[in-house]
Amino acid sequence: MNRTRLLTTMAVFVAIGTIGAQLLWFPTGIARAYPVQHAVNVMAAVMLGPGPAVAIAFMIGLLRNMLGLGTLLAFPGGMIGAFFAGYLYKKVGKKPAAVIGESFGSGIIGSLFAVPFAQVFMGTSVGALAFLPGFFASSITGGLIGWFIITRIKTETLLRV
């Protein structure tokens, strides 16, 4: 894939993740679940790989925070999930591996990383398992949405130069 096409595809994913987060979300305890972020992570991981998927997750988190549409917790959940989704898909080569990577990365690792992140950057002190249910529900829901979409499109034709 040439550089222009890669950057354009990444920009489209950033736009979908930023706008889609405001269209589909649900409350999960002390946090909100934004499954569109996780769906984008899975699709980007499968189509583009772990590096671009992490960059997309970072940009979505940055834009949502700059626009006042999200919290700083978008960074650990989104970026860690994107990395694990891309890494597992790259190693296994099967699309469900990206969903598992997203769910593990965002739902478990990201939620645990969110605790010190929230303490340092947000001044919030919560228990170690406070974010786990919300992050896990969001990542599984979004991961399945992303898997559904990615299995319905022909990625080979999208990735041709």
Residue pairs with C-beta under 8 A, 6 or more apart in sequence:
1 9
1 48
1 159
1 161
2 161
5 161
6 48
6 52
9 47
9 48
9 158
10 44
10 48
10 52
10 55
10 56
10 59
13 40
13 43
13 44
13 56
14 56
14 59
14 60
14 63
16 36
16 40
17 36
17 37
17 40
17 56
17 57
17 60
18 60
18 63
18 64
18 67
18 69
20 36
20 39
20 40
21 34
21 36
21 37
21 60
21 64
21 69
21 70
22 69
23 36
24 34
24 35
24 36
25 32
25 33
25 34
25 35
25 36
26 32
26 33
27 33
28 133
28 134
28 137
28 138
29 130
29 133
29 134
30 126
30 130
30 131
30 134
31 71
31 73
31 131
31 134
31 135
32 134
33 134
33 135
33 137
33 138
33 141
34 70
34 74
34 138
34 142
35 138
35 139
35 141
35 142
35 145
36 142
36 145
37 57
37 60
37 74
37 77
37 78
37 138
37 142
38 78
38 81
38 102
38 106
38 138
38 139
38 141
38 142
38 143
38 145
38 146
39 142
39 143
39 145
39 146
39 149
40 56
40 57
40 60
40 142
40 146
41 53
41 56
41 57
41 78
41 81
41 82
41 85
41 102
41 106
41 142
41 143
41 146
42 85
42 98
42 99
42 102
42 142
42 143
42 146
42 147
42 150
43 146
43 149
43 150
44 52
44 53
44 56
44 57
44 82
44 86
45 53
45 82
45 85
45 86
45 89
45 98
45 101
45 102
46 85
46 89
46 95
46 98
46 150
46 155
47 150
47 155
47 158
47 159
48 56
48 86
49 86
49 90
50 82
50 83
50 85
50 86
50 87
50 90
51 86
53 82
53 83
53 85
53 86
54 79
54 82
54 83
54 86
56 82
57 75
57 78
57 79
57 81
57 82
58 75
58 78
58 79
60 74
60 78
61 70
61 72
61 74
61 75
61 78
61 79
63 69
64 70
64 74
65 71
65 72
65 74
71 122
72 117
72 118
72 121
72 122
73 114
73 117
73 118
73 122
73 131
75 117
76 110
76 113
76 114
76 117
77 106
77 110
77 111
77 114
77 135
77 138
77 139
78 106
78 110
79 110
80 105
80 106
80 109
80 110
80 113
81 101
81 102
81 103
81 105
81 106
81 107
81 110
81 139
82 102
82 105
83 105
84 101
84 102
84 104
84 105
84 106
84 109
85 98
85 99
85 101
85 102
85 105
85 143
86 98
86 101
87 101
88 97
88 98
88 100
88 101
89 95
89 97
89 98
89 101
91 97
95 147
95 150
95 151
96 147
98 143
98 146
98 147
98 150
99 140
99 143
99 144
99 146
99 147
100 143
102 139
102 142
102 143
102 146
103 136
103 139
103 140
103 143
105 139
106 135
106 136
106 138
106 139
107 132
107 135
107 136
107 137
107 138
107 139
107 140
108 132
108 135
108 136
110 135
110 139
111 129
111 131
111 132
111 134
111 135
111 136
112 128
112 131
112 132
114 131
114 135
115 126
115 127
115 128
115 130
115 131
118 124
118 125
118 126
118 131
119 125
